[in-house]
């Protein structure tokens, strides 16, 4: 693997991770009723802070 391919591989992983975090933050900022309606990891005591989102999205 040459240097440019290695840097592109690292950058793509970083961009995907950033997109996943942003998506989780946006959904977490929605009211609990909407989160429950869309089935977003909802439980009655889900509002703890600092938990890492385990999202597995594919960027198209």
C-alpha positions in Angstrom: 0.0 0.0 0.0 1.6 3.3 -1.0 1.5 6.4 1.1 -1.5 8.1 -0.7 -3.7 5.0 -0.4 -2.8 4.7 3.2 -3.7 8.3 3.9 -7.0 7.9 2.0 -7.8 4.8 4.0 -7.2 6.6 7.3 -9.2 9.7 6.2 -12.2 7.6 5.0 -12.3 5.9 8.4 -12.2 9.3 10.2 -14.9 10.7 8.0 -17.2 7.7 8.5 -16.6 7.9 12.3 -17.5 11.6 12.3 -20.6 11.1 10.3 -21.7 8.3 12.7 -21.2 10.6 15.7 -23.0 13.5 14.1 -26.0 11.3 13.2 -26.2 9.9 16.8 -26.0 13.4 18.2 -28.8 14.7 16.0 -31.1 11.7 16.9 -30.2 12.0 20.6 -31.2 15.7 20.5 -34.8 14.8 19.4 -37.5 14.6 22.0 -37.9 11.2 23.7 -41.3 10.6 22.1 -39.8 10.8 18.6 -36.9 8.6 19.6 -39.3 6.0 20.9 -41.4 6.3 17.7 -38.5 5.6 15.4 -37.1 2.9 17.7 -33.8 4.6 18.6 -32.3 2.6 21.4 -35.1 3.8 23.7 -35.7 2.7 27.3 -37.5 4.5 30.1 -34.1 5.4 31.8 -32.1 5.9 28.6 -31.0 9.5 29.2 -27.5 8.8 30.6 -24.8 11.0 29.2 -21.4 10.0 27.9 -22.3 6.7 26.4 -20.7 6.0 23.1 -23.0 5.4 20.2 -22.5 2.0 18.4 -23.7 2.9 15.0 -22.9 0.9 11.9 -23.9 3.0 8.9 -22.6 2.6 5.4 -21.8 5.9 3.6 -23.2 5.8 0.1 
